[in-house]
Amino acid sequence: MHPDTAERLLRATGASPLFVDDVLGDLEELRAQRQHTGRAGGRWWYGVQVVRALPYAQRDGLRGVGLSHLVDWGQKATAAWVLVGFSLLIAGGLCSGAWAALTPPAERPVIWFPSDLVMVGLLVGGALSYLLLGYVAAWMERDRPMMVTGVAALFGVMLHTLMAQDGLREFGSGALVVPLLVGCLVTAGGVWRVARAPRVS
């Protein structure tokens, strides 16, 4: 991970400039020490350390946050869910209409069972939609985009946990894999947006 990207990610949590500078300075010192002793200290190691520092940066960014901030982030996260949801409904409706128009009525199955290839496509499409959701959530907030992304991810985890209630009784804690995966995908979408944003001045 490039230091500029790391700075954007840490600042996107609303952390103070002093906190960000301290973290980046410490990481540069650690990387120099690791490289001097022959241990790995490349971009992969640097990126992992920045991700590990993100929760502490978010905690620092929450200082001085009031109810108005939380309401604003909740509204923006909800708007991102609605925007992406309606876009997917429209896209799905267009695909369904095109399939109905191109398939003669006699060839349409009474009950449609998706093939393995279609299932893979649906899973990939679902993953991409959650990445897009995180991207849009971060795009809606200028000062602390990762906070809005975090709220959107929390919404996703809560929603899918409620949907997995029956699975919890049947499969135990393994049913929580999907909610956690959704949260990770939404967060990754926000990180993608922040990484693509212009450099912080």
C-alpha positions in Angstrom: 0.0 0.0 0.0 1.3 3.4 -0.9 1.7 5.9 2.0 -0.6 8.4 0.2 -3.4 5.7 0.2 -2.7 4.9 3.8 -3.0 8.6 4.7 -6.3 8.9 2.8 -7.7 5.8 4.6 -6.7 7.0 8.0 -8.0 10.6 7.4 -11.3 9.2 6.0 -12.2 8.0 9.5 -12.1 11.5 10.8 -9.0 10.9 12.9 -7.0 14.0 13.9 -4.0 15.0 11.7 -1.8 14.5 14.7 -3.0 10.9 15.2 -2.5 10.2 11.4 1.0 11.6 11.4 1.9 9.6 14.5 0.7 6.4 13.0 2.4 6.9 9.6 5.6 8.0 11.3 5.6 4.9 13.5 4.9 2.7 10.5 7.8 4.2 8.5 10.2 3.6 11.3 9.0 0.0 11.7 9.3 -0.6 8.0 12.9 0.8 8.0 13.8 -1.4 10.9 12.3 -4.5 9.3 14.1 -3.9 6.0 17.4 -3.2 7.9 17.1 -6.6 9.6 16.1 -8.4 6.4 12.5 -9.0 7.3 9.6 -8.3 5.1 8.5 -4.7 5.1 7.0 -4.2 1.7 3.6 -2.8 0.6 1.7 -5.9 1.7 3.1 -5.7 5.3 2.5 -1.9 5.3 -1.1 -2.4 4.1 -1.9 -4.9 6.8 -0.6 -2.6 9.5 -2.7 0.3 8.2 -5.8 -1.9 8.2 -5.0 -2.9 11.8 -4.7 0.8 12.7 -8.1 1.6 11.2 -10.2 0.7 14.3 -8.0 3.0 16.5 -8.3 5.7 13.9 -12.1 5.4 13.9 -12.1 5.6 17.7 -10.1 8.8 17.5 -12.4 10.1 14.8 -15.5 9.5 17.0 -14.2 12.1 19.6 -16.5 15.1 19.6 -19.2 13.3 17.5 -22.7 14.2 18.5 -26.1 12.9 17.7 -26.5 15.1 14.6 -23.4 13.4 13.1 -24.8 9.9 13.8 -28.2 10.9 12.3 -26.5 12.3 9.3 -24.4 9.2 8.8 -27.4 7.0 9.2 -29.4 9.0 6.6 -26.5 8.8 4.1 -26.1 5.0 4.7 -29.8 4.5 4.2 -29.8 6.6 1.1 -26.9 4.4 -0.3 -28.9 1.2 0.4 -32.0 2.7 -1.3 -30.1 4.0 -4.3 -28.2 0.7 -4.9 -31.3 -1.4 -4.2 -33.4 0.5 -6.7 -30.7 0.4 -9.3 -30.4 -3.4 -8.9 -34.2 -3.8 -9.1 -34.2 -1.8 -12.3 -31.3 -3.8 -13.8 -33.0 -7.1 -12.7 -36.3 -6.0 -14.3 -34.5 -5.1 -17.6 -32.7 -8.4 -17.7 -36.0 -10.3 -16.9 -37.8 -8.4 -19.6 -35.1 -9.0 -22.1 -35.1 -12.8 -21.3 -38.9 -12.9 -21.6 -38.8 -11.1 -24.9 -36.1 -13.3 -26.4 -37.5 -16.6 -25.1 -40.7 -18.0 -26.8 -43.5 -18.8 -24.3 -43.3 -22.5 -25.2 -39.7 -22.7 -24.1 -40.1 -21.0 -20.7 -40.0 -23.5 -17.8 -42.9 -23.5 -15.4 -40.5 -23.5 -12.5 -37.0 -22.1 -13.1 -34.1 -23.7 -11.5 -30.8 -21.9 -11.9 -27.9 -23.8 -13.2 -24.5 -24.0 -11.5 -23.1 -21.3 -13.8 -26.1 -19.0 -13.1 -25.7 -19.5 -9.4 -22.0 -18.5 -9.6 -23.0 -15.5 -11.6 -25.6 -14.5 -9.0 -23.1 -14.9 -6.2 -20.5 -12.8 -8.0 -23.2 -10.2 -8.8 -24.3 -10.1 -5.2 -20.7 -9.6 -4.0 -20.2 -6.8 -6.5 -23.4 -5.1 -5.4 -22.2 -4.9 -1.8 -18.9 -3.5 -3.0 -20.8 -0.9 -5.0 -22.9 -0.2 -1.9 -19.8 0.6 0.2 -18.4 2.7 -2.7 -21.6 4.8 -2.9 -21.8 5.2 0.9 -18.3 6.5 1.0 -19.0 8.8 -2.0 -21.9 10.4 -0.1 -19.7 11.7 2.7 -16.9 14.2 2.2 -15.2 14.5 5.6 -15.5 11.0 7.1 -16.4 8.6 4.3 -15.3 5.5 6.2 -17.8 6.3 9.0 -20.7 6.3 6.6 -19.4 3.1 5.1 -19.1 1.6 8.5 -22.8 2.4 9.3 -23.8 0.9 5.9 -21.8 -2.2 6.7 -23.5 -2.4 10.1 -26.9 -2.2 8.5 -25.9 -5.1 6.2 -24.6 -7.2 9.1 -27.8 -6.6 11.1 -30.1 -7.3 8.2 -28.5 -10.6 7.2 -28.2 -11.7 10.8 -32.0 -11.2 11.1 -32.4 -13.2 7.9 -30.2 -16.0 9.3 -32.2 -16.6 12.5 -33.5 -19.9 11.2 -30.0 -20.9 10.1 -28.6 -20.2 13.5 -30.7 -22.9 15.0 -29.8 -25.3 12.3 -26.2 -24.5 11.5 -25.1 -22.7 14.7 -22.5 -19.9 14.4 -21.6 -21.0 10.9 -24.7 -19.1 9.7 -23.0 -15.8 10.7 -20.5 -16.2 7.9 -22.7 -14.5 5.4 -23.5 -11.4 7.5 -19.8 -11.0 8.3 -18.9 -11.4 4.6 -21.5 -8.7 3.7 -19.9 -6.4 6.2 -16.4 -7.0 4.9 -17.6 -6.4 1.3 -19.3 -3.2 2.1 -16.2 -2.0 4.0 -14.0 -3.0 1.1 -16.1 -0.9 -1.3 -15.6 2.1 1.0 -11.9 1.5 1.1 -11.9 1.3 -2.7 -13.6 4.7 -3.0 -11.3 6.3 -0.5 -8.2 4.9 -2.2 -9.4 6.4 -5.5 -10.2 9.8 -4.1 -7.9 12.8 -4.8 -4.9 13.2 -2.5 -5.6 14.9 0.9 -4.0 18.3 1.0 
